Amino acid sequence: MKERATKTRSTWRLAGFLLVLGVALGAHAEPPSSNLPGRKPDTSEPWGAFLGRAAHEAIGRQYRVQHPTHAVFLDTVNLSTIVEEGRLGDPERLSKFARRLRPDITDTRALVLFEIKPDNEDGRKEGRAQAGRYLAALNAAVEPHKQLSGGTGFDGSLFIEFENGGALWQLSWRTPEPGVTLYRWSYRRKQPNASWKERAAQKEEALPREEIEQRGGWVEQALRAAYERGDWPSGFQGQVYLPVDCR
């Protein structure tokens, strides 16, 4: 009896240790987060997700700028709405799950679709798989003469200059295969008395973490202001150079 009680206590101690260890490991497994300037003070969104969202919005807006007469749906619109408002077919043919899917860019005039992902091998694979799923779901619901395919030939870049002569960030994107658009952020160091085009010609570098934490919070708001020709976000003292400025 005494031996059984000893074993029971040992089992509970081991379980407690494993629980604490699991919590500790789980805490370290969380993605890095940051409280960036220009954002809500209580946010803890990982910077990668934050800059990814900014890239998605800018690239989607740029596609619309380049195709002003097309019906272009971005990632806030689901397949059911795309099929109905794009006059592609009957949205009732979509499964209940497929109706809620939201491709990154769908052009119902050109009948093409793009999925936007980070420019790495995992991003490319994920983009290919997602674009394929969206196309399969859409093409099962649209009219035979309105079948969609993966879009091609969509590439570009833009620059964000901080502090009128400070650091220069670049967002660039390419479409290496149908339906998959890959983006990446890069950085040019501060160079006094040099124009932004002179600094853009410098060798690009990966964005340092401290640079992201210092200036990243303005990116999404500054890009939105540039495309909408609105006011710059509070505290932002730079300039945005859209693709039309980079020619």
FIKOLZA-1660 file (N, C-alpha, C; in steps of 0.1 Angstrom, whole numbers, plus 5000, padded with zeros to 4 digits):
% residues 247
   i   px   py   pz ch aa at
   1 5008 4988 5000  A  M  N
   1 5000 5000 5000  A  M CA
   1 5009 5013 5000  A  M  C
   2 5019 5012 5009  A  K  N
   2 5028 5024 5010  A  K CA
   2 5035 5026 4996  A  K  C
   3 5039 5014 4990  A  E  N
   3 5046 5015 4977  A  E CA
   3 5037 5021 4967  A  E  C
   4 5024 5017 4967  A  R  N
   4 5015 5023 4957  A  R CA
   4 5013 5038 4959  A  R  C
   5 5013 5042 4971  A  A  N
   5 5011 5057 4974  A  A CA
   5 5023 5064 4969  A  A  C
   6 5035 5058 4971  A  T  N
   6 5047 5065 4967  A  T CA
   6 5048 5066 4952  A  T  C
   7 5043 5056 4945  A  K  N
   7 5043 5056 4930  A  K CA
   7 5033 5067 4925  A  K  C
   8 5021 5068 4932  A  T  N
   8 5011 5078 4929  A  T CA
   8 5017 5092 4930  A  T  C
   9 5024 5095 4941  A  R  N
   9 5029 5108 4943  A  R CA
   9 5040 5111 4932  A  R  C
  10 5048 5101 4929  A  S  N
  10 5058 5103 4918  A  S CA
  10 5052 5106 4905  A  S  C
  11 5041 5099 4902  A  T  N
  11 5033 5101 4889  A  T CA
  11 5028 5115 4888  A  T  C
  12 5022 5120 4900  A  W  N
  12 5017 5133 4900  A  W CA
  12 5028 5144 4898  A  W  C
  13 5039 5141 4905  A  R  N
  13 5050 5151 4903  A  R CA
  13 5055 5151 4889  A  R  C
  14 5056 5139 4883  A  L  N
  14 5061 5139 4869  A  L CA
  14 5051 5146 4860  A  L  C
  15 5038 5144 4862  A  A  N
  15 5028 5150 4854  A  A CA
  15 5028 5166 4855  A  A  C
  16 5031 5170 4868  A  G  N
  16 5032 5184 4870  A  G CA
  16 5044 5190 4863  A  G  C
  17 5055 5183 4864  A  F  N
  17 5067 5188 4857  A  F CA
  17 5065 5189 4842  A  F  C
  18 5059 5178 4836  A  L  N
  18 5056 5179 4822  A  L CA
  18 5047 5190 4818  A  L  C
  19 5037 5193 4826  A  L  N
  19 5028 5204 4823  A  L CA
  19 5035 5217 4823  A  L  C
  20 5043 5219 4833  A  V  N
  20 5051 5232 4834  A  V CA
  20 5060 5233 4822  A  V  C
  21 5067 5222 4819  A  L  N
  21 5076 5221 4807  A  L CA
  21 5069 5225 4794  A  L  C
  22 5057 5219 4793  A  G  N
  22 5049 5221 4781  A  G CA
  22 5045 5236 4779  A  G  C
  23 5041 5242 4790  A  V  N
  23 5037 5256 4790  A  V CA
  23 5049 5264 4786  A  V  C
  24 5061 5261 4792  A  A  N
  24 5073 5269 4789  A  A CA
  24 5077 5268 4775  A  A  C
  25 5077 5255 4770  A  L  N
  25 5080 5253 4756  A  L CA
  25 5070 5260 4746  A  L  C
  26 5058 5260 4750  A  G  N
  26 5047 5266 4742  A  G CA
  26 5049 5281 4741  A  G  C
  27 5054 5287 4753  A  A  N
  27 5056 5301 4753  A  A CA
  27 5068 5305 4743  A  A  C
  28 5078 5297 4743  A  H  N
  28 5089 5300 4734  A  H CA
  28 5086 5297 4720  A  H  C
  29 5075 5289 4717  A  A  N
  29 5072 5285 4704  A  A CA
  29 5063 5296 4697  A  A  C
  30 5058 5306 4705  A  E  N
  30 5050 5317 4700  A  E CA
  30 5059 5325 4690  A  E  C
  31 5053 5330 4679  A  P  N
  31 5060 5338 4670  A  P CA
  31 5064 5351 4676  A  P  C
  32 5075 5358 4672  A  P  N
  32 5078 5371 4678  A  P CA
  32 5068 5381 4675  A  P  C
  33 5066 5390 4685  A  S  N
  33 5056 5400 4683  A  S CA
  33 5062 5414 4686  A  S  C
  34 5055 5424 4683  A  S  N
  34 5061 5437 4685  A  S CA
  34 5050 5448 4686  A  S  C
  35 5053 5458 4694  A  N  N
  35 5044 5470 4695  A  N CA
  35 5050 5481 4686  A  N  C
  36 5045 5482 4674  A  L  N
  36 5052 5491 4665  A  L CA
  36 5045 5505 4665  A  L  C
  37 5053 5516 4662  A  P  N
  37 5048 5529 4662  A  P CA
  37 5037 5530 4651  A  P  C
  38 5027 5538 4655  A  G  N
  38 5015 5540 4645  A  G CA
  38 5005 5529 4646  A  G  C
  39 5007 5520 4655  A  R  N
  39 4997 5509 4657  A  R CA
  39 4990 5510 4671  A  R  C
  40 4980 5503 4673  A  K  N
  40 4973 5503 4686  A  K CA
  40 4983 5498 4697  A  K  C
  41 4983 5505 4708  A  P  N
  41 4994 5502 4718  A  P CA
  41 4992 5488 4724  A  P  C
  42 4980 5482 4723  A  D  N
  42 4979 5468 4729  A  D CA
  42 4980 5457 4719  A  D  C
  43 4985 5460 4707  A  T  N
  43 4986 5450 4697  A  T CA
  43 4998 5441 4700  A  T  C
  44 4997 5428 4696  A  S  N
  44 5009 5419 4697  A  S CA
  44 5010 5411 4684  A  S  C
  45 5005 5416 4673  A  E  N
  45 5005 5409 4660  A  E CA
  45 5020 5407 4656  A  E  C
  46 5024 5395 4652  A  P  N
  46 5037 5392 4647  A  P CA
  46 5041 5402 4636  A  P  C
  47 5053 5407 4636  A  W  N
  47 5056 5417 4625  A  W CA
  47 5056 5410 4611  A  W  C
  48 5059 5397 4610  A  G  N
  48 5058 5391 4597  A  G CA
  48 5044 5391 4591  A  G  C
  49 5034 5389 4600  A  A  N
  49 5020 5389 4596  A  A CA
  49 5016 5403 4592  A  A  C
  50 5021 5413 4600  A  F  N
  50 5017 5427 4598  A  F CA
  50 5022 5432 4585  A  F  C
  51 5035 5429 4582  A  L  N
  51 5041 5434 4569  A  L CA
  51 5035 5426 4557  A  L  C
  52 5031 5413 4560  A  G  N
  52 5025 5405 4550  A  G CA
  52 5011 5411 4546  A  G  C
  53 5004 5416 4556  A  R  N
  53 4991 5422 4553  A  R CA
  53 4993 5435 4545  A  R  C
  54 5003 5443 4549  A  A  N
  54 5006 5455 4541  A  A CA
  54 5009 5452 4527  A  A  C
  55 5017 5441 4525  A  A  N
  55 5021 5438 4511  A  A CA
  55 5009 5433 4503  A  A  C
  56 5000 5425 4509  A  H  N
  56 4988 5421 4502  A  H CA
  56 4980 5433 4498  A  H  C
  57 4978 5442 4507  A  E  N
  57 4969 5454 4503  A  E CA
  57 4975 5462 4492  A  E  C
  58 4988 5465 4493  A  A  N
  58 4995 5473 4483  A  A CA
  58 4995 5466 4469  A  A  C
  59 4998 5453 4469  A  I  N
  59 4998 5446 4456  A  I CA
  59 4985 5445 4450  A  I  C
  60 4974 5442 4458  A  G  N
  60 4961 5442 4453  A  G CA
  60 4957 5455 4448  A  G  C
  61 4960 5466 4455  A  R  N
  61 4956 5480 4450  A  R CA
  61 4964 5483 4437  A  R  C
  62 4976 5478 4436  A  Q  N
  62 4984 5481 4424  A  Q CA
  62 4978 5474 4412  A  Q  C
  63 4973 5462 4414  A  Y  N
  63 4966 5454 4403  A  Y CA
  63 4954 5462 4398  A  Y  C
  64 4947 5468 4407  A  R  N
  64 4935 5476 4403  A  R CA
  64 4939 5488 4396  A  R  C
  65 4950 5494 4400  A  V  N
  65 4955 5506 4393  A  V CA
  65 4958 5503 4378  A  V  C
  66 4964 5491 4377  A  Q  N
  66 4969 5487 4363  A  Q CA
  66 4957 5482 4354  A  Q  C
  67 4946 5479 4361  A  H  N
  67 4934 5474 4353  A  H CA
  67 4922 5481 4357  A  H  C
  68 4921 5494 4355  A  P  N
  68 4910 5503 4360  A  P CA
  68 4897 5499 4355  A  P  C
  69 4896 5493 4343  A  T  N
  69 4883 5490 4337  A  T CA
  69 4878 5476 4340  A  T  C
  70 4886 5468 4348  A  H  N
  70 4883 5454 4351  A  H CA
  70 4875 5453 4364  A  H  C
  71 4867 5443 4365  A  A  N
  71 4861 5440 4378  A  A CA
  71 4871 5431 4386  A  A  C
  72 4877 5438 4396  A  V  N
  72 4888 5431 4404  A  V CA
  72 4883 5430 4418  A  V  C
  73 4884 5417 4423  A  F  N
  73 4880 5414 4437  A  F CA
  73 4892 5411 4445  A  F  C
  74 4894 5417 4457  A  L  N
  74 4905 5414 4465  A  L CA
  74 4901 5405 4477  A  L  C
  75 4910 5402 4486  A  D  N
  75 4908 5392 4496  A  D CA
  75 4898 5394 4507  A  D  C
  76 4891 5405 4506  A  T  N
  76 4880 5407 4515  A  T CA
  76 4867 5402 4510  A  T  C
  77 4867 5397 4497  A  V  N
  77 4855 5392 4491  A  V CA
  77 4855 5377 4489  A  V  C
  78 4844 5370 4492  A  N  N
  78 4845 5355 4491  A  N CA
  78 4840 5350 4477  A  N  C
  79 4842 5338 4475  A  L  N
  79 4839 5332 4461  A  L CA
  79 4824 5333 4458  A  L  C
  80 4815 5332 4467  A  S  N
  80 4801 5333 4464  A  S CA
  80 4798 5347 4458  A  S  C
  81 4804 5358 4464  A  T  N
  81 4801 5371 4459  A  T CA
  81 4808 5373 4446  A  T  C
  82 4820 5367 4444  A  I  N
  82 4828 5369 4432  A  I CA
  82 4820 5363 4420  A  I  C
  83 4814 5351 4422  A  V  N
  83 4807 5344 4412  A  V CA
  83 4794 5352 4408  A  V  C
  84 4788 5357 4419  A  E  N
  84 4775 5364 4416  A  E CA
  84 4777 5378 4410  A  E  C
  85 4786 5386 4417  A  E  N
  85 4788 5400 4412  A  E CA
  85 4796 5400 4399  A  E  C
  86 4805 5390 4398  A  G  N
  86 4813 5389 4385  A  G CA
  86 4805 5383 4374  A  G  C
  87 4793 5379 4376  A  R  N
  87 4784 5373 4366  A  R CA
  87 4791 5361 4359  A  R  C
  88 4797 5352 4367  A  L  N
  88 4804 5341 4362  A  L CA
  88 4796 5328 4361  A  L  C
  89 4785 5328 4369  A  G  N
  89 4777 5315 4370  A  G CA
  89 4768 5315 4381  A  G  C
  90 4765 5304 4387  A  D  N
  90 4756 5302 4398  A  D CA
  90 4763 5299 4411  A  D  C
  91 4763 5309 4420  A  P  N
  91 4771 5306 4433  A  P CA
  91 4765 5295 4441  A  P  C
  92 4753 5290 4438  A  E  N
  92 4747 5279 4445  A  E CA
  92 4754 5266 4442  A  E  C
  93 4762 5266 4431  A  R  N
  93 4770 5254 4427  A  R CA
  93 4782 5252 4436  A  R  C
  94 4786 5263 4443  A  L  N
  94 4797 5262 4453  A  L CA
  94 4793 5255 4465  A  L  C
  95 4802 5247 4471  A  S  N
  95 4799 5240 4483  A  S CA
  95 4799 5251 4494  A  S  C
  96 4793 5247 4506  A  K  N
  96 4791 5257 4517  A  K CA
  96 4805 5262 4521  A  K  C
  97 4815 5253 4521  A  F  N
  97 4829 5257 4525  A  F CA
  97 4835 5266 4514  A  F  C
  98 4833 5262 4502  A  A  N
  98 4840 5270 4491  A  A CA
  98 4834 5284 4490  A  A  C
  99 4822 5286 4494  A  R  N
  99 4816 5299 4493  A  R CA
  99 4823 5309 4501  A  R  C
 100 4830 5305 4512  A  R  N
 100 4837 5314 4521  A  R CA
 100 4851 5317 4518  A  R  C
 101 4856 5310 4508  A  L  N
 101 4870 5311 4504  A  L CA
 101 4872 5325 4498  A  L  C
 102 4884 5331 4500  A  R  N
 102 4887 5345 4495  A  R CA
 102 4901 5345 4488  A  R  C
 103 4901 5344 4475  A  P  N
 103 4914 5345 4468  A  P CA
 103 4920 5359 4470  A  P  C
 104 4933 5361 4468  A  D  N
 104 4939 5374 4470  A  D CA
 104 4935 5384 4459  A  D  C
 105 4936 5380 4447  A  I  N
 105 4931 5388 4436  A  I CA
 105 4924 5380 4426  A  I  C
 106 4912 5384 4422  A  T  N
 106 4904 5377 4412  A  T CA
 106 4899 5388 4402  A  T  C
 107 4903 5386 4389  A  D  N
 107 4899 5395 4379  A  D CA
 107 4888 5388 4370  A  D  C
 108 4876 5392 4371  A  T  N
 108 4865 5385 4364  A  T CA
 108 4863 5389 4350  A  T  C
 109 4871 5399 4346  A  R  N
 109 4871 5403 4332  A  R CA
 109 4882 5396 4324  A  R  C
 110 4894 5396 4330  A  A  N
 110 4905 5388 4324  A  A CA
 110 4904 5373 4327  A  A  C
 111 4895 5370 4336  A  L  N
 111 4893 5356 4341  A  L CA
 111 4906 5349 4346  A  L  C
 112 4912 5357 4355  A  V  N
 112 4925 5352 4361  A  V CA
 112 4924 5354 4376  A  V  C
 113 4933 5347 4383  A  L  N
 113 4933 5347 4397  A  L CA
 113 4948 5347 4402  A  L  C
 114 4951 5354 4413  A  F  N
 114 4964 5354 4418  A  F CA
 114 4964 5351 4433  A  F  C
 115 4973 5344 4438  A  E  N
 115 4975 5342 4453  A  E CA
 115 4989 5347 4456  A  E  C
 116 4989 5356 4467  A  I  N
 116 5001 5363 4471  A  I CA
 116 5007 5357 4483  A  I  C
 117 5020 5354 4482  A  K  N
 117 5027 5347 4493  A  K CA
 117 5042 5353 4494  A  K  C
 118 5048 5351 4505  A  P  N
 118 5062 5355 4507  A  P CA
 118 5071 5348 4496  A  P  C
 119 5082 5355 4492  A  D  N
 119 5090 5349 4482  A  D CA
 119 5100 5340 4487  A  D  C
 120 5096 5328 4490  A  N  N
 120 5104 5317 4494  A  N CA
 120 5098 5304 4489  A  N  C
 121 5105 5293 4491  A  E  N
 121 5100 5280 4485  A  E CA
 121 5087 5276 4492  A  E  C
 122 5086 5277 4505  A  D  N
 122 5074 5274 4512  A  D CA
 122 5062 5282 4507  A  D  C
 123 5065 5295 4505  A  G  N
 123 5054 5304 4500  A  G CA
 123 5050 5301 4487  A  G  C
 124 5059 5297 4478  A  R  N
 124 5056 5293 4464  A  R CA
 124 5047 5280 4464  A  R  C
 125 5051 5271 4472  A  K  N
 125 5043 5258 4473  A  K CA
 125 5029 5261 4478  A  K  C
 126 5028 5269 4489  A  E  N
 126 5015 5272 4495  A  E CA
 126 5006 5280 4485  A  E  C
 127 5013 5289 4478  A  G  N
 127 5005 5297 4468  A  G CA
 127 5000 5289 4457  A  G  C
 128 5008 5279 4452  A  R  N
 128 5004 5270 4441  A  R CA
 128 4992 5262 4446  A  R  C
 129 4993 5256 4458  A  A  N
 129 4982 5248 4463  A  A CA
 129 4969 5256 4465  A  A  C
 130 4970 5268 4471  A  Q  N
 130 4958 5275 4473  A  Q CA
 130 4952 5280 4460  A  Q  C
 131 4960 5285 4451  A  A  N
 131 4955 5290 4438  A  A CA
 131 4948 5278 4431  A  A  C
 132 4954 5266 4432  A  G  N
 132 4947 5254 4426  A  G CA
 132 4934 5251 4432  A  G  C
 133 4933 5252 4445  A  R  N
 133 4920 5249 4452  A  R CA
 133 4910 5260 4448  A  R  C
 134 4914 5272 4448  A  Y  N
 134 4904 5283 4444  A  Y CA
 134 4899 5281 4430  A  Y  C
 135 4908 5278 4421  A  L  N
 135 4904 5277 4407  A  L CA
 135 4895 5265 4405  A  L  C
 136 4898 5254 4412  A  A  N
 136 4889 5242 4411  A  A CA
 136 4875 5245 4416  A  A  C
 137 4875 5252 4427  A  A  N
 137 4861 5256 4433  A  A CA
 137 4854 5265 4424  A  A  C
 138 4861 5275 4419  A  L  N
 138 4854 5285 4410  A  L CA
 138 4850 5278 4397  A  L  C
 139 4858 5271 4391  A  N  N
 139 4855 5265 4377  A  N CA
 139 4845 5254 4378  A  N  C
 140 4842 5249 4390  A  A  N
 140 4830 5240 4391  A  A CA
 140 4817 5247 4392  A  A  C
 141 4818 5261 4394  A  A  N
 141 4805 5268 4395  A  A CA
 141 4803 5278 4384  A  A  C
 142 4813 5281 4376  A  V  N
 142 4811 5291 4365  A  V CA
 142 4807 5285 4352  A  V  C
 143 4802 5294 4343  A  E  N
 143 4798 5289 4330  A  E CA
 143 4810 5284 4322  A  E  C
 144 4808 5274 4313  A  P  N
 144 4819 5268 4306  A  P CA
 144 4828 5278 4298  A  P  C
 145 4822 5289 4293  A  H  N
 145 4830 5298 4286  A  H CA
 145 4836 5309 4295  A  H  C
 146 4835 5307 4308  A  K  N
 146 4841 5317 4318  A  K CA
 146 4850 5310 4328  A  K  C
 147 4856 5300 4323  A  Q  N
 147 4866 5293 4332  A  Q CA
 147 4878 5302 4335  A  Q  C
 148 4883 5302 4347  A  L  N
 148 4894 5310 4351  A  L CA
 148 4907 5302 4351  A  L  C
 149 4918 5309 4351  A  S  N
 149 4931 5303 4351  A  S CA
 149 4940 5312 4360  A  S  C
 150 4952 5307 4363  A  G  N
 150 4962 5315 4371  A  G CA
 150 4967 5326 4362  A  G  C
 151 4968 5338 4369  A  G  N
 151 4973 5350 4361  A  G CA
 151 4988 5350 4360  A  G  C
 152 4993 5357 4350  A  T  N
 152 5007 5358 4347  A  T CA
 152 5011 5372 4345  A  T  C
 153 5024 5375 4344  A  G  N
 153 5029 5388 4340  A  G CA
 153 5027 5399 4349  A  G  C
 154 5025 5396 4362  A  F  N
 154 5022 5407 4372  A  F CA
 154 5034 5409 4381  A  F  C
 155 5042 5419 4378  A  D  N
 155 5055 5421 4386  A  D CA
 155 5056 5436 4389  A  D  C
 156 5063 5440 4399  A  G  N
 156 5065 5454 4402  A  G CA
 156 5072 5456 4415  A  G  C
 157 5074 5469 4418  A  S  N
 157 5080 5473 4431  A  S CA
 157 5076 5487 4434  A  S  C
 158 5077 5490 4447  A  L  N
 158 5075 5504 4452  A  L CA
 158 5085 5506 4463  A  L  C
 159 5087 5519 4467  A  F  N
 159 5097 5522 4477  A  F CA
 159 5090 5531 4488  A  F  C
 160 5094 5530 4500  A  I  N
 160 5090 5538 4511  A  I CA
 160 5103 5545 4517  A  I  C
 161 5103 5558 4516  A  E  N
 161 5114 5565 4522  A  E CA
 161 5111 5571 4535  A  E  C
 162 5119 5569 4545  A  F  N
 162 5116 5574 4558  A  F CA
 162 5125 5586 4561  A  F  C
 163 5119 5596 4567  A  E  N
 163 5126 5608 4573  A  E CA
 163 5133 5616 4562  A  E  C
 164 5127 5616 4550  A  N  N
 164 5133 5624 4539  A  N CA
 164 5148 5623 4537  A  N  C
 165 5152 5611 4534  A  G  N
 165 5167 5609 4532  A  G CA
 165 5172 5598 4541  A  G  C
 166 5163 5592 4549  A  G  N
 166 5167 5581 4558  A  G CA
 166 5166 5568 4551  A  G  C
 167 5163 5558 4559  A  A  N
 167 5162 5544 4553  A  A CA
 167 5152 5543 4542  A  A  C
 168 5155 5534 4533  A  L  N
 168 5146 5532 4521  A  L CA
 168 5142 5518 4521  A  L  C
 169 5129 5515 4522  A  W  N
 169 5124 5502 4521  A  W CA
 169 5118 5499 4507  A  W  C
 170 5119 5487 4503  A  Q  N
 170 5114 5483 4490  A  Q CA
 170 5104 5471 4491  A  Q  C
 171 5093 5472 4485  A  L  N
 171 5084 5460 4484  A  L CA
 171 5084 5456 4469  A  L  C
 172 5088 5444 4466  A  S  N
 172 5088 5440 4452  A  S CA
 172 5081 5427 4451  A  S  C
 173 5075 5424 4439  A  W  N
 173 5067 5412 4437  A  W CA
 173 5069 5407 4423  A  W  C
 174 5068 5394 4421  A  R  N
 174 5069 5388 4408  A  R CA
 174 5059 5376 4407  A  R  C
 175 5056 5372 4395  A  T  N
 175 5047 5361 4393  A  T CA
 175 5054 5350 4385  A  T  C
 176 5062 5341 4392  A  P  N
 176 5070 5332 4385  A  P CA
 176 5063 5320 4379  A  P  C
 177 5050 5318 4383  A  E  N
 177 5042 5308 4377  A  E CA
 177 5027 5312 4377  A  E  C
 178 5019 5306 4369  A  P  N
 178 5005 5311 4368  A  P CA
 178 4998 5311 4382  A  P  C
 179 4993 5322 4386  A  G  N
 179 4985 5323 4398  A  G CA
 179 4992 5325 4411  A  G  C
 180 5005 5325 4410  A  V  N
 180 5013 5326 4422  A  V CA
 180 5022 5339 4422  A  V  C
 181 5019 5349 4430  A  T  N
 181 5026 5361 4431  A  T CA
 181 5034 5362 4444  A  T  C
 182 5047 5363 4443  A  L  N
 182 5056 5363 4455  A  L CA
 182 5061 5377 4458  A  L  C
 183 5061 5380 4471  A  Y  N
 183 5066 5394 4474  A  Y CA
 183 5078 5392 4484  A  Y  C
 184 5085 5403 4485  A  R  N
 184 5096 5404 4495  A  R CA
 184 5099 5418 4498  A  R  C
 185 5103 5420 4511  A  W  N
 185 5107 5434 4516  A  W CA
 185 5122 5434 4516  A  W  C
 186 5128 5445 4512  A  S  N
 186 5142 5447 4513  A  S CA
 186 5145 5461 4518  A  S  C
 187 5158 5464 4519  A  Y  N
 187 5162 5476 4526  A  Y CA
 187 5174 5482 4520  A  Y  C
 188 5175 5496 4520  A  R  N
 188 5187 5503 4516  A  R CA
 188 5191 5512 4528  A  R  C
 189 5204 5512 4531  A  R  N
 189 5208 5520 4542  A  R CA
 189 5207 5535 4540  A  R  C
 190 5207 5542 4551  A  K  N
 190 5206 5557 4550  A  K CA
 190 5219 5562 4543  A  K  C
 191 5217 5571 4534  A  Q  N
 191 5229 5577 4527  A  Q CA
 191 5226 5592 4525  A  Q  C
 192 5232 5601 4534  A  P  N
 192 5229 5615 4533  A  P CA
 192 5232 5621 4520  A  P  C
 193 5224 5631 4516  A  N  N
 193 5225 5638 4504  A  N CA
 193 5224 5630 4491  A  N  C
 194 5218 5618 4492  A  A  N
 194 5216 5610 4480  A  A CA
 194 5201 5610 4477  A  A  C
 195 5197 5610 4465  A  S  N
 195 5183 5610 4461  A  S CA
 195 5178 5595 4464  A  S  C
 196 5165 5594 4464  A  W  N
 196 5159 5580 4466  A  W CA
 196 5163 5571 4455  A  W  C
 197 5164 5576 4443  A  K  N
 197 5167 5568 4431  A  K CA
 197 5182 5563 4432  A  K  C
 198 5190 5572 4437  A  E  N
 198 5204 5568 4439  A  E CA
 198 5206 5557 4450  A  E  C
 199 5198 5559 4460  A  R  N
 199 5198 5549 4471  A  R CA
 199 5191 5536 4466  A  R  C
 200 5181 5537 4458  A  A  N
 200 5175 5525 4453  A  A CA
 200 5184 5516 4444  A  A  C
 201 5194 5523 4438  A  A  N
 201 5204 5516 4430  A  A CA
 201 5214 5508 4439  A  A  C
 202 5215 5511 4452  A  Q  N
 202 5224 5504 4461  A  Q CA
 202 5220 5490 4462  A  Q  C
 203 5230 5482 4467  A  K  N
 203 5227 5468 4470  A  K CA
 203 5216 5466 4480  A  K  C
 204 5206 5458 4477  A  E  N
 204 5196 5456 4487  A  E CA
 204 5200 5447 4498  A  E  C
 205 5194 5448 4510  A  E  N
 205 5197 5440 4521  A  E CA
 205 5184 5435 4528  A  E  C
 206 5185 5425 4535  A  A  N
 206 5173 5420 4543  A  A CA
 206 5170 5430 4553  A  A  C
 207 5157 5432 4556  A  L  N
 207 5152 5442 4566  A  L CA
 207 5157 5438 4580  A  L  C
 208 5165 5446 4587  A  P  N
 208 5169 5443 4600  A  P CA
 208 5157 5443 4610  A  P  C
 209 5157 5435 4620  A  R  N
 209 5146 5435 4630  A  R CA
 209 5144 5448 4636  A  R  C
 210 5156 5455 4640  A  E  N
 210 5154 5468 4647  A  E CA
 210 5148 5478 4637  A  E  C
 211 5151 5477 4624  A  E  N
 211 5145 5486 4615  A  E CA
 211 5129 5484 4614  A  E  C
 212 5125 5472 4614  A  I  N
 212 5111 5469 4614  A  I CA
 212 5104 5474 4627  A  I  C
 213 5110 5472 4638  A  E  N
 213 5104 5476 4651  A  E CA
 213 5104 5492 4652  A  E  C
 214 5113 5498 4645  A  Q  N
 214 5114 5513 4646  A  Q CA
 214 5104 5519 4637  A  Q  C
 215 5103 5514 4624  A  R  N
 215 5095 5521 4614  A  R CA
 215 5083 5513 4608  A  R  C
 216 5083 5500 4611  A  G  N
 216 5073 5492 4604  A  G CA
 216 5058 5495 4607  A  G  C
 217 5055 5502 4618  A  G  N
 217 5041 5505 4621  A  G CA
 217 5035 5515 4612  A  G  C
 218 5043 5522 4604  A  W  N
 218 5038 5532 4595  A  W CA
 218 5035 5527 4581  A  W  C
 219 5040 5515 4578  A  V  N
 219 5040 5510 4565  A  V CA
 219 5026 5509 4559  A  V  C
 220 5018 5501 4565  A  E  N
 220 5004 5499 4560  A  E CA
 220 4997 5512 4558  A  E  C
 221 4997 5521 4568  A  Q  N
 221 4990 5534 4567  A  Q CA
 221 4996 5543 4556  A  Q  C
 222 5009 5543 4555  A  A  N
 222 5016 5551 4545  A  A CA
 222 5012 5547 4531  A  A  C
 223 5012 5533 4529  A  L  N
 223 5008 5528 4516  A  L CA
 223 4994 5531 4512  A  L  C
 224 4985 5530 4522  A  R  N
 224 4971 5533 4520  A  R CA
 224 4969 5548 4516  A  R  C
 225 4976 5556 4523  A  A  N
 225 4976 5571 4521  A  A CA
 225 4981 5574 4507  A  A  C
 226 4991 5567 4502  A  A  N
 226 4997 5570 4489  A  A CA
 226 4987 5566 4478  A  A  C
 227 4981 5554 4479  A  Y  N
 227 4971 5550 4469  A  Y CA
 227 4958 5558 4469  A  Y  C
 228 4954 5562 4481  A  E  N
 228 4942 5570 4482  A  E CA
 228 4944 5585 4482  A  E  C
 229 4957 5589 4481  A  R  N
 229 4960 5603 4481  A  R CA
 229 4954 5610 4493  A  R  C
 230 4956 5603 4504  A  G  N
 230 4951 5609 4517  A  G CA
 230 4962 5615 4525  A  G  C
 231 4960 5617 4538  A  D  N
 231 4970 5623 4547  A  D CA
 231 4979 5612 4552  A  D  C
 232 4992 5616 4554  A  W  N
 232 5002 5607 4559  A  W CA
 232 4998 5604 4573  A  W  C
 233 5002 5592 4578  A  P  N
 233 4999 5588 4592  A  P CA
 233 5007 5597 4601  A  P  C
 234 5002 5599 4613  A  S  N
 234 5009 5608 4623  A  S CA
 234 5023 5603 4626  A  S  C
 235 5033 5611 4625  A  G  N
 235 5047 5607 4628  A  G CA
 235 5055 5603 4616  A  G  C
 236 5048 5601 4605  A  F  N
 236 5055 5596 4593  A  F CA
 236 5061 5609 4586  A  F  C
 237 5074 5609 4583  A  Q  N
 237 5080 5621 4577  A  Q CA
 237 5088 5617 4564  A  Q  C
 238 5082 5608 4557  A  G  N
 238 5089 5604 4545  A  G CA
 238 5080 5605 4533  A  G  C
 239 5082 5596 4523  A  Q  N
 239 5075 5596 4510  A  Q CA
 239 5074 5582 4505  A  Q  C
 240 5063 5579 4498  A  V  N
 240 5061 5566 4491  A  V CA
 240 5062 5568 4476  A  V  C
 241 5070 5560 4470  A  Y  N
 241 5072 5560 4455  A  Y CA
 241 5065 5548 4449  A  Y  C
 242 5054 5550 4443  A  L  N
 242 5046 5539 4437  A  L CA
 242 5052 5534 4424  A  L  C
 243 5048 5523 4419  A  P  N
 243 5054 5518 4406  A  P CA
 243 5055 5528 4395  A  P  C
 244 5044 5537 4394  A  V  N
 244 5044 5547 4384  A  V CA
 244 5056 5557 4385  A  V  C
 245 5061 5558 4398  A  D  N
 245 5072 5567 4400  A  D CA
 245 5086 5561 4398  A  D  C
 246 5085 5547 4397  A  C  N
 246 5098 5540 4396  A  C CA
 246 5102 5537 4382  A  C  C
 247 5095 5542 4372  A  R  N
 247 5098 5539 4358  A  R CA
 247 5110 5548 4353  A  R  C
% end
